[in-house]
Amino acid sequence: MADNGNAKPVGSATAVVQGGRRSEWTGDPRLGGSIVNPPVWRASTILYDNVADLKTRGHATHDKLYYGRRGTPTIWALADALTQLEAGAEGTLLYPSGVAAISSALLALLSPGDHLLMVDSAYEPTRSFCNGLLARMGVETTYYDPLVGADIAALIRPETRLIFLESPGSLTFEVQDIPAITAVARERGIWTILDNSWATPLLLPALELGVDISMMSLTKYVGGHSDALMGSLTANKALWPKLRHATYQLGQSVSADDCALMLRGLRTLDVRLERHGKNALTIARWLQGRPEVAKVLHPALPTDAGHALWSRDFKGASGLFSILLKDTDDAGRARFVDALRHFGIGFSWGGYESLAVPSDPAGIRTATKWDSAHPLVRLSIGLEDPQDLIDDLEQALRQI
């Protein structure tokens, strides 16, 4: 839900259409009227009327023209629209990629000697940053079982400052008990970040569930067209100043052109997510009945181990899930993926096109053991006709 300046909060479908379209960003009173989309304001240097004007605007501005790196109306419009999607959010900051958003958040909140609890099913580049730069600067990371729930209390140390969640995991799709973990964190004065790229705020209200910072790879569903990279951090009032200050110090910035693409994608996010989710669930159910498939990892399926938590906390499902292939090896998996005609082979997800990528989670798990002998393939279901995708999967499965 979003307020958007109205007396009554509006639904998410309205929020994605109206968010960020302030009159001062979509028109000029000297010209009369306004336009639908905020213009693309490209800028590095900002000119001031005089020295007094320069001094008045100061160094701490966020929604006033100061220097291009601090943003322009196109950038503020996207940030404002994303903030409106998270009830209880104070503001949103934008980054060149999802990984840049994650690394910036961790750098903003952690110091040498601090302890981080990181979910074991996290996105692999997140682990790489924890094991690399964070470790070199003296931050210790402990990976925890995504299913730990309230028992995460046993892993907390006096120096623990932050708990990082990702639900569901983007390879193996474990659903975390977010309210239980955030309740423990708040009792201990520990901050929480959730990678909410799979669901977006439309399907999972992260801050309402107690999360302090909701992170998204906007590259995925918000962009929706596989042609732009960006990440975001949407924070509550307590952490917003910390993030903003660190972001300025790190020199993180995004281009107005990419923000315009993200704003265009945002306007159709609600209807696209619904189609992605419907297509994916149709295909996941069909795959459950195939003899070549040992298991379908999709939390919206009643047979999935995380279904109860998903039903409680999520408003729907997106288009990303995995399958485990039965009675085959890596070569058989490769034959299956190579035979697909309507699925591209590539990383990322959330675009309008369907993708398939083989993955081996065992090599990037430390707190929990991924001991499945069945080769895993992750599927990102796009906006194509689901029967065409089913037909394609059926002929490819025969190649195993």
C-alpha positions as a Markdown table, in Angstrom:
| # | Residue | x | y | z |
|---|---|---|---|---|
| 1 | Met | 0.0 | 0.0 | 0.0 |
| 2 | Ala | 1.1 | 3.6 | -0.6 |
| 3 | Asp | -0.1 | 6.9 | 0.6 |
| 4 | Asn | 0.9 | 9.0 | -2.4 |
| 5 | Gly | -0.4 | 12.1 | -0.7 |
| 6 | Asn | -4.0 | 11.0 | -0.5 |
| 7 | Ala | -6.1 | 10.8 | 2.6 |
| 8 | Lys | -6.7 | 7.1 | 2.0 |
| 9 | Pro | -3.8 | 4.7 | 1.1 |
| 10 | Val | -3.9 | 3.3 | -2.4 |
| 11 | Gly | -3.3 | -0.2 | -3.6 |
| 12 | Ser | -0.1 | -1.4 | -5.1 |
| 13 | Ala | -1.4 | -1.3 | -8.7 |
| 14 | Thr | -2.3 | 2.4 | -8.3 |
| 15 | Ala | 1.0 | 3.1 | -6.5 |
| 16 | Val | 3.2 | 1.8 | -9.3 |
| 17 | Val | 1.3 | 3.9 | -11.8 |
| 18 | Gln | 1.2 | 7.1 | -9.8 |
| 19 | Gly | 4.4 | 7.0 | -7.7 |
| 20 | Gly | 7.0 | 9.6 | -8.3 |
| 21 | Arg | 4.9 | 11.7 | -10.6 |
| 22 | Arg | 5.0 | 14.9 | -8.5 |
| 23 | Ser | 3.9 | 18.0 | -10.4 |
| 24 | Glu | 7.3 | 19.7 | -9.9 |
| 25 | Trp | 8.9 | 16.8 | -11.7 |
| 26 | Thr | 6.5 | 16.4 | -14.6 |
| 27 | Gly | 5.8 | 20.0 | -15.6 |
| 28 | Asp | 6.7 | 23.6 | -15.5 |
| 29 | Pro | 4.1 | 26.1 | -14.3 |
| 30 | Arg | 5.4 | 28.6 | -16.8 |
| 31 | Leu | 4.5 | 26.3 | -19.7 |
| 32 | Gly | 1.2 | 25.1 | -18.4 |
| 33 | Gly | 0.0 | 21.6 | -17.9 |
| 34 | Ser | 2.3 | 18.6 | -17.3 |
| 35 | Ile | 3.5 | 15.4 | -19.0 |
| 36 | Val | 2.8 | 11.8 | -17.9 |
| 37 | Asn | 6.4 | 10.7 | -17.5 |
| 38 | Pro | 9.1 | 12.7 | -15.6 |
| 39 | Pro | 11.6 | 14.0 | -18.2 |
| 40 | Val | 15.1 | 12.6 | -18.4 |
| 41 | Trp | 17.2 | 15.1 | -16.5 |
| 42 | Arg | 20.9 | 14.4 | -17.3 |
| 43 | Ala | 23.4 | 16.4 | -15.3 |
| 44 | Ser | 26.8 | 16.6 | -13.9 |
| 45 | Thr | 27.3 | 20.3 | -13.2 |
| 46 | Ile | 24.5 | 22.3 | -11.6 |
| 47 | Leu | 24.5 | 26.0 | -12.0 |
| 48 | Tyr | 23.5 | 28.4 | -9.2 |
| 49 | Asp | 22.0 | 31.9 | -9.5 |
| 50 | Asn | 24.7 | 33.4 | -7.2 |
| 51 | Val | 27.0 | 32.6 | -4.3 |
| 52 | Ala | 24.1 | 33.0 | -1.8 |
| 53 | Asp | 22.1 | 30.5 | -3.7 |
| 54 | Leu | 25.0 | 28.0 | -3.6 |
| 55 | Lys | 25.4 | 28.4 | 0.2 |
| 56 | Thr | 21.7 | 28.1 | 0.8 |
| 57 | Arg | 21.3 | 24.7 | -0.9 |
| 58 | Gly | 24.2 | 23.3 | 1.3 |
| 59 | His | 25.8 | 19.9 | 1.2 |
| 60 | Ala | 23.1 | 17.8 | 2.7 |
| 61 | Thr | 20.4 | 18.1 | 0.0 |
| 62 | His | 18.7 | 15.0 | -1.4 |
| 63 | Asp | 15.8 | 16.5 | -3.4 |
| 64 | Lys | 17.3 | 19.8 | -4.5 |
| 65 | Leu | 19.7 | 20.2 | -7.4 |
| 66 | Tyr | 23.3 | 20.4 | -6.0 |
| 67 | Tyr | 25.6 | 18.2 | -8.1 |
| 68 | Gly | 24.7 | 15.5 | -10.7 |
| 69 | Arg | 25.9 | 12.7 | -8.4 |
| 70 | Arg | 23.3 | 13.8 | -5.8 |
| 71 | Gly | 20.5 | 13.2 | -8.3 |
| 72 | Thr | 18.1 | 14.9 | -10.6 |
| 73 | Pro | 14.2 | 14.8 | -10.7 |
| 74 | Thr | 14.3 | 11.7 | -12.9 |
| 75 | Ile | 16.3 | 9.9 | -10.2 |
| 76 | Trp | 14.2 | 11.3 | -7.3 |
| 77 | Ala | 11.0 | 10.2 | -9.1 |
| 78 | Leu | 12.1 | 6.6 | -9.2 |
| 79 | Ala | 13.3 | 6.7 | -5.6 |
| 80 | Asp | 10.1 | 8.3 | -4.4 |
| 81 | Ala | 8.0 | 5.8 | -6.3 |
| 82 | Leu | 9.8 | 2.9 | -4.7 |
| 83 | Thr | 9.5 | 4.4 | -1.2 |
| 84 | Gln | 5.8 | 4.6 | -1.6 |
| 85 | Leu | 5.6 | 0.8 | -2.2 |
| 86 | Glu | 7.0 | 0.1 | 1.3 |
| 87 | Ala | 4.7 | 1.1 | 4.2 |
| 88 | Gly | 6.8 | 2.7 | 7.0 |
| 89 | Ala | 9.7 | 3.6 | 4.7 |
| 90 | Glu | 11.5 | 6.9 | 5.1 |
| 91 | Gly | 13.4 | 6.8 | 1.7 |
| 92 | Thr | 15.1 | 4.9 | -1.1 |
| 93 | Leu | 18.6 | 5.1 | -2.4 |
| 94 | Leu | 19.6 | 3.9 | -5.9 |
| 95 | Tyr | 22.8 | 2.0 | -7.0 |
| 96 | Pro | 24.3 | 0.9 | -10.3 |
| 97 | Ser | 23.4 | -2.7 | -9.6 |
| 98 | Gly | 21.9 | -5.0 | -7.0 |
| 99 | Val | 25.4 | -6.1 | -5.8 |
| 100 | Ala | 26.3 | -2.4 | -5.4 |
| 101 | Ala | 23.2 | -1.9 | -3.2 |
| 102 | Ile | 24.1 | -4.9 | -1.0 |
| 103 | Ser | 27.8 | -4.0 | -0.6 |
| 104 | Ser | 26.9 | -0.3 | 0.1 |
| 105 | Ala | 24.4 | -1.3 | 2.8 |
| 106 | Leu | 27.0 | -3.6 | 4.5 |
| 107 | Leu | 29.7 | -1.0 | 4.3 |
| 108 | Ala | 27.3 | 1.6 | 5.7 |
| 109 | Leu | 26.3 | -0.5 | 8.8 |
| 110 | Leu | 29.3 | -2.6 | 9.7 |
| 111 | Ser | 32.7 | -1.7 | 11.1 |
| 112 | Pro | 35.9 | -3.6 | 11.9 |
| 113 | Gly | 35.3 | -6.1 | 14.7 |
| 114 | Asp | 31.5 | -6.4 | 13.9 |
| 115 | His | 29.8 | -9.7 | 13.3 |
| 116 | Leu | 27.3 | -10.4 | 10.5 |
| 117 | Leu | 24.8 | -13.2 | 10.3 |
| 118 | Met | 24.3 | -14.0 | 6.6 |
| 119 | Val | 21.7 | -16.5 | 5.3 |
| 120 | Asp | 23.4 | -19.6 | 3.8 |
| 121 | Ser | 21.1 | -19.5 | 0.7 |
| 122 | Ala | 22.2 | -16.0 | -0.2 |
| 123 | Tyr | 22.9 | -14.8 | -3.7 |
| 124 | Glu | 26.5 | -15.9 | -4.5 |
| 125 | Pro | 27.9 | -12.4 | -5.1 |
| 126 | Thr | 26.7 | -11.5 | -1.6 |
| 127 | Arg | 28.8 | -14.3 | -0.2 |
| 128 | Ser | 31.7 | -13.2 | -2.3 |
| 129 | Phe | 31.6 | -9.7 | -0.8 |
| 130 | Cys | 31.4 | -11.1 | 2.7 |
| 131 | Asn | 34.3 | -13.5 | 2.2 |
| 132 | Gly | 36.3 | -10.9 | 0.4 |
| 133 | Leu | 36.2 | -7.2 | 1.2 |
| 134 | Leu | 34.3 | -7.5 | 4.4 |
| 135 | Ala | 36.7 | -10.1 | 5.8 |
| 136 | Arg | 39.7 | -8.0 | 4.8 |
| 137 | Met | 38.2 | -5.0 | 6.7 |
| 138 | Gly | 37.8 | -7.1 | 9.9 |
| 139 | Val | 34.1 | -8.0 | 9.8 |
| 140 | Glu | 33.4 | -11.7 | 10.6 |
| 141 | Thr | 30.5 | -13.4 | 8.8 |
| 142 | Thr | 28.6 | -16.5 | 10.1 |
| 143 | Tyr | 26.4 | -18.2 | 7.6 |
| 144 | Tyr | 23.2 | -19.6 | 9.1 |
| 145 | Asp | 20.5 | -22.1 | 8.1 |
| 146 | Pro | 17.7 | -20.3 | 6.2 |
| 147 | Leu | 15.2 | -22.4 | 8.2 |
| 148 | Val | 16.6 | -21.4 | 11.6 |
| 149 | Gly | 13.7 | -19.0 | 12.5 |
| 150 | Ala | 13.7 | -17.7 | 16.1 |
| 151 | Asp | 16.5 | -20.0 | 16.9 |
| 152 | Ile | 18.8 | -17.5 | 15.3 |
| 153 | Ala | 19.1 | -16.1 | 18.8 |
| 154 | Ala | 21.6 | -18.8 | 19.6 |
| 155 | Leu | 24.0 | -17.5 | 16.9 |
| 156 | Ile | 24.0 | -13.9 | 18.1 |
| 157 | Arg | 27.1 | -12.6 | 19.8 |
| 158 | Pro | 27.8 | -9.3 | 21.7 |
| 159 | Glu | 29.4 | -7.9 | 18.5 |
| 160 | Thr | 26.6 | -9.0 | 16.1 |
| 161 | Arg | 25.3 | -5.9 | 14.4 |
| 162 | Leu | 23.3 | -7.2 | 11.4 |
| 163 | Ile | 21.3 | -10.1 | 10.1 |
| 164 | Phe | 20.9 | -10.5 | 6.3 |
| 165 | Leu | 17.9 | -12.4 | 4.9 |
| 166 | Glu | 16.9 | -13.5 | 1.4 |
| 167 | Ser | 13.5 | -15.1 | 1.1 |
| 168 | Pro | 13.0 | -17.3 | -0.8 |
| 169 | Gly | 16.6 | -18.1 | -1.7 |
| 170 | Ser | 17.1 | -17.5 | -5.4 |
| 171 | Leu | 18.5 | -21.0 | -6.2 |
| 172 | Thr | 17.0 | -23.4 | -3.7 |
| 173 | Phe | 14.0 | -21.3 | -2.6 |
| 174 | Glu | 13.9 | -21.9 | 1.1 |
| 175 | Val | 11.4 | -19.5 | 2.7 |
| 176 | Gln | 12.6 | -17.8 | 5.9 |
| 177 | Asp | 10.4 | -17.0 | 9.0 |
| 178 | Ile | 11.0 | -13.3 | 8.6 |
| 179 | Pro | 8.8 | -12.1 | 11.5 |
| 180 | Ala | 10.5 | -14.5 | 13.9 |
| 181 | Ile | 14.0 | -13.4 | 12.9 |
| 182 | Thr | 13.2 | -9.7 | 12.9 |
| 183 | Ala | 11.5 | -10.0 | 16.3 |
| 184 | Val | 14.7 | -11.5 | 17.8 |
| 185 | Ala | 16.8 | -8.8 | 16.1 |
| 186 | Arg | 14.7 | -6.0 | 17.4 |
| 187 | Glu | 14.9 | -7.4 | 21.0 |
| 188 | Arg | 18.7 | -7.4 | 20.7 |
| 189 | Gly | 19.1 | -4.1 | 18.9 |
| 190 | Ile | 20.3 | -5.7 | 15.7 |
| 191 | Trp | 19.6 | -4.4 | 12.2 |
| 192 | Thr | 18.1 | -6.5 | 9.5 |
| 193 | Ile | 18.3 | -6.4 | 5.7 |
| 194 | Leu | 16.1 | -8.5 | 3.3 |
| 195 | Asp | 17.0 | -9.2 | -0.3 |
| 196 | Asn | 13.4 | -8.8 | -1.7 |
| 197 | Ser | 14.2 | -9.1 | -5.4 |
| 198 | Trp | 12.1 | -12.3 | -5.9 |
| 199 | Ala | 8.9 | -10.9 | -4.5 |
| 200 | Thr | 9.3 | -7.1 | -4.6 |
| 201 | Pro | 7.2 | -5.0 | -2.2 |
| 202 | Leu | 4.1 | -5.9 | -4.2 |
| 203 | Leu | 4.2 | -9.5 | -3.0 |
| 204 | Leu | 6.1 | -9.2 | 0.3 |
| 205 | Pro | 5.8 | -6.1 | 2.5 |
| 206 | Ala | 9.2 | -6.3 | 4.1 |
| 207 | Leu | 9.1 | -3.4 | 6.4 |
| 208 | Glu | 5.7 | -4.4 | 7.7 |
| 209 | Leu | 7.3 | -7.7 | 8.7 |
| 210 | Gly | 9.9 | -5.9 | 10.8 |
| 211 | Val | 12.7 | -5.6 | 8.3 |
| 212 | Asp | 14.8 | -2.4 | 8.6 |
| 213 | Ile | 16.0 | -2.3 | 5.0 |
| 214 | Ser | 14.4 | -3.8 | 1.9 |
| 215 | Met | 16.9 | -4.4 | -0.9 |
| 216 | Met | 16.0 | -5.1 | -4.5 |
| 217 | Ser | 17.9 | -5.8 | -7.7 |
| 218 | Leu | 15.8 | -3.5 | -9.9 |
| 219 | Thr | 17.5 | -5.2 | -12.8 |
| 220 | Lys | 15.0 | -8.0 | -12.3 |
| 221 | Tyr | 11.3 | -7.4 | -12.2 |
| 222 | Val | 11.2 | -3.6 | -11.9 |
| 223 | Gly | 13.2 | -3.1 | -15.0 |
| 224 | Gly | 11.5 | -6.1 | -16.6 |
| 225 | His | 13.1 | -5.8 | -20.0 |
| 226 | Ser | 16.7 | -7.2 | -19.5 |
| 227 | Asp | 18.3 | -3.9 | -20.7 |
| 228 | Ala | 19.3 | -2.0 | -17.6 |
| 229 | Leu | 21.1 | -2.6 | -14.3 |
| 230 | Met | 20.2 | -1.0 | -11.0 |
| 231 | Gly | 19.7 | -1.8 | -7.3 |
| 232 | Ser | 17.8 | -0.1 | -4.5 |
| 233 | Leu | 17.7 | 0.1 | -0.7 |
| 234 | Thr | 14.5 | 1.3 | 1.0 |
| 235 | Ala | 15.0 | 2.0 | 4.6 |
| 236 | Asn | 13.0 | 2.9 | 7.8 |
| 237 | Lys | 13.5 | 6.3 | 9.5 |
| 238 | Ala | 16.2 | 5.0 | 11.8 |
| 239 | Leu | 18.6 | 3.7 | 9.1 |
| 240 | Trp | 17.8 | 6.1 | 6.3 |
| 241 | Pro | 20.3 | 8.8 | 7.3 |
| 242 | Lys | 23.1 | 6.2 | 7.8 |
| 243 | Leu | 22.6 | 4.8 | 4.3 |
| 244 | Arg | 22.3 | 8.2 | 2.7 |
| 245 | His | 25.5 | 9.4 | 4.3 |
| 246 | Ala | 27.5 | 6.3 | 3.4 |
| 247 | Thr | 26.1 | 6.3 | -0.2 |
| 248 | Tyr | 27.4 | 9.9 | -0.7 |
| 249 | Gln | 30.8 | 9.0 | 0.7 |
| 250 | Leu | 31.1 | 6.0 | -1.5 |
| 251 | Gly | 30.2 | 8.1 | -4.6 |
| 252 | Gln | 27.4 | 5.8 | -5.6 |
| 253 | Ser | 25.1 | 7.2 | -8.3 |
| 254 | Val | 22.9 | 6.1 | -11.2 |
| 255 | Ser | 22.1 | 7.6 | -14.6 |
| 256 | Ala | 18.9 | 9.4 | -15.4 |
| 257 | Asp | 18.5 | 7.4 | -18.5 |
| 258 | Asp | 18.5 | 4.1 | -16.6 |
| 259 | Cys | 16.1 | 5.6 | -14.1 |
| 260 | Ala | 13.7 | 6.5 | -16.9 |
| 261 | Leu | 13.9 | 2.8 | -18.1 |
| 262 | Met | 13.2 | 1.7 | -14.5 |
| 263 | Leu | 10.2 | 4.1 | -14.2 |
| 264 | Arg | 8.8 | 2.7 | -17.4 |
| 265 | Gly | 9.1 | -0.8 | -16.1 |
| 266 | Leu | 7.6 | 0.1 | -12.8 |
| 267 | Arg | 4.4 | 1.2 | -14.3 |
| 268 | Thr | 3.6 | -2.3 | -15.5 |
| 269 | Leu | 5.1 | -4.2 | -12.6 |
| 270 | Asp | 1.8 | -5.2 | -11.1 |
| 271 | Val | 0.4 | -6.8 | -14.2 |
| 272 | Arg | 3.7 | -8.4 | -15.3 |
| 273 | Leu | 4.2 | -10.0 | -11.9 |
| 274 | Glu | 0.7 | -11.4 | -12.0 |
| 275 | Arg | 1.4 | -13.0 | -15.4 |
| 276 | His | 4.9 | -14.2 | -14.4 |
| 277 | Gly | 3.5 | -15.8 | -11.3 |
| 278 | Lys | 0.5 | -17.4 | -13.1 |
| 279 | Asn | 2.7 | -18.8 | -15.9 |
| 280 | Ala | 5.3 | -20.1 | -13.5 |
| 281 | Leu | 2.8 | -21.9 | -11.3 |
| 282 | Thr | 1.1 | -23.5 | -14.3 |
| 283 | Ile | 4.4 | -24.8 | -15.5 |
| 284 | Ala | 5.6 | -25.8 | -12.0 |
| 285 | Arg | 2.5 | -28.0 | -11.6 |
| 286 | Trp | 3.0 | -29.6 | -15.0 |
| 287 | Leu | 6.6 | -30.3 | -14.2 |
| 288 | Gln | 5.6 | -32.1 | -10.9 |
| 289 | Gly | 3.9 | -34.8 | -13.0 |
| 290 | Arg | 6.9 | -35.4 | -15.3 |
| 291 | Pro | 8.9 | -38.6 | -14.7 |
| 292 | Glu | 12.1 | -36.9 | -15.5 |
| 293 | Val | 11.7 | -34.4 | -12.6 |
| 294 | Ala | 12.6 | -35.5 | -9.1 |
| 295 | Lys | 11.4 | -32.3 | -7.4 |
| 296 | Val | 10.1 | -28.8 | -8.1 |
| 297 | Leu | 11.4 | -26.1 | -5.8 |
| 298 | His | 8.6 | -23.5 | -5.7 |
| 299 | Pro | 7.2 | -22.2 | -2.5 |
| 300 | Ala | 3.7 | -21.6 | -3.9 |
| 301 | Leu | 3.2 | -25.4 | -4.4 |
| 302 | Pro | 1.4 | -27.0 | -1.4 |
| 303 | Thr | 4.0 | -29.8 | -1.4 |
| 304 | Asp | 6.9 | -27.4 | -0.9 |
| 305 | Ala | 8.5 | -27.3 | 2.6 |
| 306 | Gly | 8.2 | -23.5 | 2.8 |
| 307 | His | 4.6 | -23.3 | 1.6 |
| 308 | Ala | 3.0 | -22.5 | 5.0 |
| 309 | Leu | 5.4 | -19.6 | 5.6 |
| 310 | Trp | 4.9 | -18.4 | 2.1 |
| 311 | Ser | 1.1 | -18.5 | 2.4 |
| 312 | Arg | 1.3 | -16.5 | 5.7 |
| 313 | Asp | 3.7 | -13.7 | 4.6 |
| 314 | Phe | 3.5 | -13.4 | 0.8 |
| 315 | Lys | 0.7 | -12.0 | -1.4 |
| 316 | Gly | 1.7 | -14.0 | -4.4 |
| 317 | Ala | 4.6 | -15.7 | -6.3 |
| 318 | Ser | 6.9 | -14.4 | -9.0 |
| 319 | Gly | 8.2 | -16.4 | -12.0 |
| 320 | Leu | 11.5 | -17.9 | -10.6 |
| 321 | Phe | 11.9 | -21.5 | -9.4 |
| 322 | Ser | 14.1 | -24.5 | -9.8 |
| 323 | Ile | 13.7 | -28.2 | -10.7 |
| 324 | Leu | 15.8 | -31.2 | -9.8 |
| 325 | Leu | 16.2 | -33.7 | -12.7 |
| 326 | Lys | 15.9 | -37.4 | -12.0 |
| 327 | Asp | 18.2 | -40.2 | -13.0 |
| 328 | Thr | 20.7 | -38.1 | -14.9 |
| 329 | Asp | 24.1 | -36.4 | -14.6 |
| 330 | Asp | 25.6 | -33.1 | -15.6 |
| 331 | Ala | 25.8 | -34.2 | -19.2 |
| 332 | Gly | 22.1 | -35.0 | -19.2 |
| 333 | Arg | 21.3 | -31.7 | -17.7 |
| 334 | Ala | 23.3 | -29.9 | -20.4 |
| 335 | Arg | 21.4 | -31.8 | -23.1 |
| 336 | Phe | 18.1 | -30.7 | -21.5 |
| 337 | Val | 19.1 | -27.0 | -21.3 |
| 338 | Asp | 20.7 | -27.0 | -24.8 |
| 339 | Ala | 17.6 | -28.5 | -26.3 |
| 340 | Leu | 15.3 | -25.6 | -25.1 |
| 341 | Arg | 14.1 | -23.4 | -27.8 |
| 342 | His | 12.0 | -20.8 | -26.0 |
| 343 | Phe | 14.3 | -20.4 | -23.0 |
| 344 | Gly | 17.5 | -18.5 | -23.3 |
| 345 | Ile | 20.6 | -19.6 | -21.3 |
| 346 | Gly | 21.7 | -16.8 | -19.1 |
| 347 | Phe | 22.0 | -15.3 | -15.7 |
| 348 | Ser | 19.6 | -12.9 | -14.1 |
| 349 | Trp | 15.8 | -13.2 | -14.3 |
| 350 | Gly | 12.6 | -11.0 | -14.2 |
| 351 | Gly | 12.7 | -10.0 | -17.8 |
| 352 | Tyr | 9.8 | -10.7 | -20.2 |
| 353 | Glu | 11.7 | -13.6 | -21.7 |
| 354 | Ser | 12.1 | -17.1 | -20.2 |
| 355 | Leu | 15.6 | -18.3 | -19.1 |
| 356 | Ala | 17.1 | -21.5 | -17.9 |
| 357 | Val | 20.5 | -21.9 | -16.2 |
| 358 | Pro | 22.1 | -25.0 | -14.6 |
| 359 | Ser | 23.4 | -24.5 | -11.0 |
| 360 | Asp | 25.2 | -26.5 | -8.4 |
| 361 | Pro | 24.3 | -25.1 | -4.9 |
| 362 | Ala | 26.6 | -27.5 | -3.0 |
| 363 | Gly | 29.7 | -25.5 | -3.7 |
| 364 | Ile | 28.4 | -22.3 | -2.1 |
| 365 | Arg | 26.8 | -23.7 | 1.0 |
| 366 | Thr | 28.7 | -23.8 | 4.4 |
| 367 | Ala | 26.2 | -23.7 | 7.2 |
| 368 | Thr | 23.9 | -26.3 | 5.6 |
| 369 | Lys | 24.6 | -29.2 | 3.3 |
| 370 | Trp | 23.0 | -29.3 | -0.1 |
| 371 | Asp | 23.2 | -33.1 | -0.6 |
| 372 | Ser | 20.8 | -33.6 | -3.5 |
| 373 | Ala | 22.2 | -36.0 | -6.1 |
| 374 | His | 19.8 | -34.6 | -8.7 |
| 375 | Pro | 21.1 | -31.9 | -11.0 |
| 376 | Leu | 19.4 | -28.5 | -10.5 |
| 377 | Val | 18.1 | -26.2 | -13.3 |
| 378 | Arg | 16.7 | -22.8 | -12.4 |
| 379 | Leu | 13.9 | -21.5 | -14.6 |
| 380 | Ser | 12.8 | -17.9 | -15.0 |
| 381 | Ile | 9.3 | -18.0 | -16.6 |
| 382 | Gly | 8.6 | -15.1 | -18.8 |
| 383 | Leu | 5.5 | -13.7 | -20.4 |
| 384 | Glu | 5.2 | -16.2 | -23.3 |
| 385 | Asp | 2.2 | -18.4 | -23.9 |
| 386 | Pro | 2.6 | -21.1 | -21.1 |
| 387 | Gln | 1.6 | -23.9 | -23.4 |
| 388 | Asp | 4.5 | -23.0 | -25.8 |
| 389 | Leu | 6.8 | -23.2 | -22.8 |
| 390 | Ile | 5.4 | -26.5 | -21.7 |
| 391 | Asp | 5.8 | -28.0 | -25.2 |
| 392 | Asp | 9.4 | -26.8 | -25.2 |
| 393 | Leu | 10.1 | -28.3 | -21.8 |
| 394 | Glu | 8.5 | -31.5 | -22.9 |
| 395 | Gln | 10.7 | -32.0 | -26.0 |
| 396 | Ala | 13.8 | -30.9 | -24.0 |
| 397 | Leu | 13.1 | -33.4 | -21.2 |
| 398 | Arg | 13.1 | -36.2 | -23.8 |
| 399 | Gln | 16.7 | -35.3 | -24.6 |
| 400 | Ile | 17.9 | -36.4 | -21.1 |
